[in-house]
Amino acid sequence: PSNMSVTRRTVLERLAAVSDAERQKTTTIEALASTLGADEHAVEAHLNGLEACELARTNPEGRARVTITGEEFLELDTDEMVLIDSATPNSER
């Protein structure tokens, strides 16, 4: 993979395109990185950040999906920079 820097927003958009919150459809971090032409570690770091904001979910098998919150966030379709605070640590981790 190239060292092309990828933004968290791009990772979220791609994740939303290939996964589904309601149907619990997931993708692998490897596949996500591949379609983005990005480094797996960079994609995983963004996923961790998205998960902290409850915009994505990852499971122990290394599969990820967008959350309903993540889908709704993308539907806002804002071009402005949006900052989202990490959620307080929850008991799921």
Secondary structure, DSSP 8 states (H G I E B T S, - for coil): -------HHHHHHHHHHH-BTTTTB-EEHHHHHHHHT--HHHHHHHHHHHHHTTSEEE-TTSEEEE-HHHHHHHHT---S----------TT-
